[in-house]
Amino acid sequence: MRSNQILILILVLAFSSSNSLAQSRTPDAAVRYYENGAKKFRKGDLAGAFEDYTKAIEIISRLAPAKRVSSTDWRSANAFGDTFAGPNQITVIDPFTAKAYVNRSRVRFHQRDFDGTIRNCEQALRINPGLAVAYLNQGAARREKGDMAGALTDYDRSLSIDKNLFEAYNNRGSLRQDLGDSEGALADLGRAITLNPRLEEAYYHRGYVLLNKRNYDEAITDFNRAIELNSRMAWAYQGRGTSLMDKGYLERGISDFNRAIELDPNLAAAYANRGLALLLQGKESEAQRDFERCFELQPEWRVELNKRIQFAKELRVGRGPR
């Protein structure tokens, strides 16, 4: 039974007037569509954002073909990382266009069109092969499609370009956890937190790695920090509740499961674990209601959860809240 939800981070690049290279070759109309697309995305208007980014791309695509950037412009355009041979061997189109494709990839990701996300990232990378965030977004989409190896390669690539891209460390860390590499996961998530101490997702992911390693106190510390940063993160309450339950603090665990379900009434894991905690307290009828709700939400968990139910029944005698 899967215990936690993956929180994948992807980036949108905000166009800045300080990017003189893009501004000098970008029509005002394209910039306006780009900025409007960003505004619509923030408001949740995904269809409108996609349409505006598309119009920006169409306008800029009517300009002259690819132009080689000078060595002076190379790094200011954020075109390439240290792993590339050098600007004289690369031809790029206006970096504005690559950023528009990256932003449009994010829209597609939130529309759960993962193939569309990848296509937009590939278009961005054809223009600007050193755009770390394009690999980040592409990796997120590959992971959602179940291509773990491809996602790992993309995250590695993004970090080879930008060693401070904390979102990539977060994503790679949670992926490594799923691949069974706990130590690699802890290293990546720790690096993400060092780079951004307010990254709630990294604390959340690290909490689950520690929970799986039965380091309950450390896991609770991380879940506490995630909740401090985002008090509406249902899965963090579910993780902390599980840690508390496994330590024997059933009432406190149930309190966290209640909060998780309040925030997300479809959180199957919280029903499953609350049911187990109630069963350990001898409240079989209440526990059964939670188990049935879990089965409604995740019928494929039935076999695994029934094993845990039987184990909880065997533990119940002589065990109570602490």
C-alpha positions in Angstrom: 0.0 0.0 0.0 1.5 3.3 -1.1 1.9 5.5 2.0 2.4 8.9 0.5 1.7 11.2 -2.4 4.5 12.4 -4.7 4.8 16.2 -4.7 6.5 17.1 -8.0 7.8 20.6 -8.5 7.9 22.2 -11.9 8.9 25.8 -12.7 7.4 28.6 -14.8 9.9 31.2 -16.0 8.7 34.8 -15.5 9.7 37.1 -18.3 11.8 40.0 -17.0 12.4 43.3 -18.7 16.0 43.0 -17.4 16.6 40.3 -20.0 17.9 42.7 -22.6 18.8 39.9 -25.1 15.2 38.7 -25.2 13.7 42.2 -25.2 15.9 43.4 -28.0 14.6 40.7 -30.4 11.1 40.2 -29.1 8.1 42.2 -30.4 6.0 44.0 -27.7 2.9 42.0 -28.7 4.7 38.7 -27.9 5.8 40.0 -24.6 2.2 41.1 -23.7 0.8 37.7 -24.6 3.6 36.1 -22.6 2.9 38.2 -19.5 -0.9 37.7 -19.9 -0.3 34.0 -20.0 1.6 34.1 -16.7 -1.2 36.1 -15.1 -3.9 33.7 -16.3 -1.9 30.7 -15.1 -1.6 32.2 -11.6 -5.4 32.7 -11.7 -6.0 29.1 -12.7 -7.1 29.8 -16.2 -5.1 27.0 -17.9 -6.8 27.2 -21.2 -6.3 31.0 -21.4 -2.7 30.7 -20.4 -2.0 28.1 -23.0 -3.6 30.2 -25.7 -1.6 33.3 -24.8 1.7 31.4 -24.7 0.9 29.9 -28.0 0.3 33.4 -29.5 3.5 34.6 -28.1 5.4 31.7 -29.7 3.6 32.3 -33.1 4.6 35.9 -33.1 8.2 35.4 -32.3 8.4 32.5 -34.8 7.7 34.9 -37.6 11.0 36.6 -37.0 14.3 36.0 -38.7 15.7 32.4 -38.4 18.2 31.4 -35.7 20.9 33.8 -34.7 24.2 32.9 -33.0 24.7 34.5 -29.7 28.0 36.2 -28.9 30.2 35.0 -26.1 29.2 38.1 -24.1 25.5 37.3 -24.4 26.0 33.6 -23.8 25.6 33.4 -20.0 23.4 36.4 -19.6 20.9 34.6 -21.8 21.1 31.6 -19.5 21.6 29.5 -22.6 24.1 26.9 -21.5 25.7 25.4 -18.5 29.4 24.6 -17.7 29.0 21.1 -19.2 28.6 22.4 -22.8 31.5 22.9 -25.2 30.9 26.7 -25.6 28.8 29.3 -27.4 30.8 29.3 -30.6 29.6 25.7 -31.3 25.9 26.4 -30.7 23.2 28.3 -32.5 20.1 29.4 -30.6 16.9 31.3 -31.4 15.8 34.1 -29.1 15.8 32.6 -25.5 12.3 34.2 -25.1 10.9 31.5 -27.3 12.4 28.7 -25.2 11.0 30.2 -22.0 7.6 30.4 -23.6 7.7 26.8 -24.5 8.8 25.9 -20.9 5.9 27.9 -19.5 3.5 26.2 -21.9 4.8 22.9 -20.7 3.8 23.8 -17.2 0.3 24.5 -18.3 0.1 21.1 -20.0 1.5 19.4 -16.9 -1.3 20.9 -14.8 -3.8 19.8 -17.4 -2.3 16.3 -16.9 -1.3 16.2 -20.6 2.1 14.7 -19.9 2.9 13.9 -23.5 2.2 17.6 -24.3 4.4 18.6 -21.5 7.3 16.6 -22.9 6.7 17.9 -26.4 6.9 21.5 -25.2 10.1 20.8 -23.2 11.7 19.1 -26.2 10.9 22.2 -28.3 12.4 24.4 -25.6 15.5 22.3 -25.6 16.0 22.4 -29.3 16.2 26.1 -29.0 18.1 26.3 -25.8 19.8 22.9 -24.9 21.1 24.4 -21.6 17.7 25.3 -20.1 17.8 23.3 -16.8 14.1 23.9 -16.0 13.1 22.3 -19.3 14.7 19.1 -18.1 13.1 19.5 -14.7 9.6 19.8 -16.2 10.3 17.0 -18.7 11.4 14.8 -15.9 8.3 15.5 -13.9 6.1 14.5 -16.8 8.1 11.3 -17.5 7.7 10.3 -13.9 3.9 10.8 -14.0 4.0 8.5 -17.1 5.8 5.9 -15.1 9.2 6.3 -16.9 11.3 6.4 -13.8 14.6 5.9 -15.6 13.9 8.7 -18.1 12.8 11.0 -15.2 16.0 10.3 -13.3 18.1 11.1 -16.4 16.3 14.4 -16.8 16.8 15.4 -13.2 20.5 14.5 -13.5 20.7 16.6 -16.6 19.0 19.6 -15.0 21.4 19.5 -12.0 24.4 19.1 -14.3 23.4 22.5 -15.7 22.3 24.2 -12.5 23.7 22.8 -9.3 21.5 25.1 -7.2 18.1 24.0 -8.7 16.5 22.9 -5.5 13.3 21.8 -7.2 15.4 19.2 -9.1 16.9 17.9 -5.8 13.4 17.6 -4.3 12.1 15.7 -7.3 15.1 13.4 -7.7 15.1 12.7 -3.9 11.5 11.6 -3.9 12.1 9.5 -7.1 15.1 7.8 -5.4 12.9 7.0 -2.5 10.5 5.2 -4.9 13.4 3.4 -6.4 14.5 2.1 -3.0 17.6 4.4 -2.6 16.9 5.8 0.8 20.3 7.2 1.3 20.4 8.9 -2.1 16.9 10.3 -1.3 18.0 11.7 2.0 21.1 13.3 0.4 19.1 15.0 -2.3 16.3 16.2 0.0 18.8 17.5 2.5 20.5 19.4 -0.3 17.1 20.8 -1.4 16.4 22.0 2.1 19.9 23.5 2.4 19.3 25.5 -0.7 15.7 26.5 0.3 14.9 26.0 4.0 11.3 26.9 3.4 10.7 24.1 0.8 7.8 22.4 2.4 7.7 19.6 -0.1 11.3 18.5 0.7 10.5 18.2 4.4 7.4 16.2 3.5 9.3 13.8 1.3 12.2 13.4 3.7 9.6 12.7 6.5 8.3 9.7 4.5 11.8 8.4 3.8 12.6 8.6 7.5 9.2 7.0 8.3 10.0 4.1 6.0 13.4 3.7 7.8 11.5 3.7 11.2 13.2 6.9 12.3 10.0 8.1 13.8 11.2 11.0 15.8 13.2 12.5 12.9 10.2 11.9 10.6 7.9 13.7 13.0 10.3 16.7 13.1 10.2 16.9 9.3 6.4 16.6 9.2 6.1 19.3 11.8 8.2 21.6 9.7 6.2 20.8 6.6 2.9 21.6 8.5 4.4 24.8 9.9 5.1 25.9 6.4 1.8 24.8 5.0 -0.9 24.0 7.5 -3.2 22.5 4.8 -0.8 19.8 3.6 -3.1 16.8 4.2 -0.4 14.2 3.4 2.0 15.7 6.0 -0.7 15.1 8.7 -1.1 11.6 7.4 2.6 11.0 7.6 2.9 12.4 11.1 -0.1 10.5 12.2 1.4 7.3 11.0 4.7 8.0 12.8 2.8 8.7 16.0 0.7 5.6 15.6 3.7 3.4 15.0 5.3 4.9 18.2 2.1 3.8 20.1 0.5 7.3 20.4 -2.9 6.2 19.0 -5.0 9.2 20.1 -2.5 11.7 18.7 -2.2 9.7 15.5 -6.0 9.6 15.1 -6.1 13.4 15.6 -3.8 13.8 12.7 -5.7 11.4 10.5 -8.9 13.3 11.3 -7.2 16.5 10.2 -5.9 14.9 7.0 -9.3 13.7 6.1 -10.8 17.0 6.9 -8.4 18.6 4.4 -8.8 15.8 1.8 -11.9 13.6 2.2 -10.5 11.3 -0.5 -7.2 10.5 1.2 -7.4 6.7 1.3 -4.2 6.2 3.3 -5.6 8.3 6.2 -8.8 6.2 6.4 -6.7 3.0 6.3 -4.4 4.2 9.1 -7.1 5.7 11.2 -9.0 2.4 10.9 -5.9 0.5 12.1 -5.5 2.9 15.1 -9.1 2.5 16.0 -8.8 -1.3 15.7 -5.9 -1.2 18.1 -8.1 0.6 20.5 -10.8 -2.1 20.2 -13.2 0.1 18.2 -14.0 -2.4 15.6 -17.2 -0.9 14.1 -15.6 2.5 13.6 -12.5 0.9 12.2 -14.5 -1.1 9.7 -16.2 2.0 8.4 -12.8 3.5 7.7 -11.6 0.3 6.0 -14.7 0.2 3.7 -14.1 3.9 2.8 -10.5 3.1 2.0 -11.5 0.2 -0.2 -14.0 2.5 -2.1 -11.2 4.9 -2.9 -8.4 2.3 -3.5 -9.8 -1.1 -4.2 -6.4 -2.4 -5.2 -5.3 -2.0 -1.6 -7.7 -4.7 -0.2 -5.2 -7.6 -0.1 -2.4 -5.6 1.6 -4.7 -3.8 4.0 -6.4 -7.0 5.1 -2.9 -8.3 6.0 -2.4 -5.2 8.2 -5.8 -5.6 9.7 -5.0 -9.1 10.8 -1.7 -8.0 12.2 -3.4 -5.2 14.2 -5.9 -7.7 15.6 -3.0 -9.9 16.8 -1.4 -6.8 18.5 -4.5 -5.5 20.1 -4.5 -7.6 23.2 -2.8 -5.8 26.0 -2.1 -2.7 23.8 -3.7 0.7 24.4 -2.9 4.4 23.9 0.2 5.8 25.5 
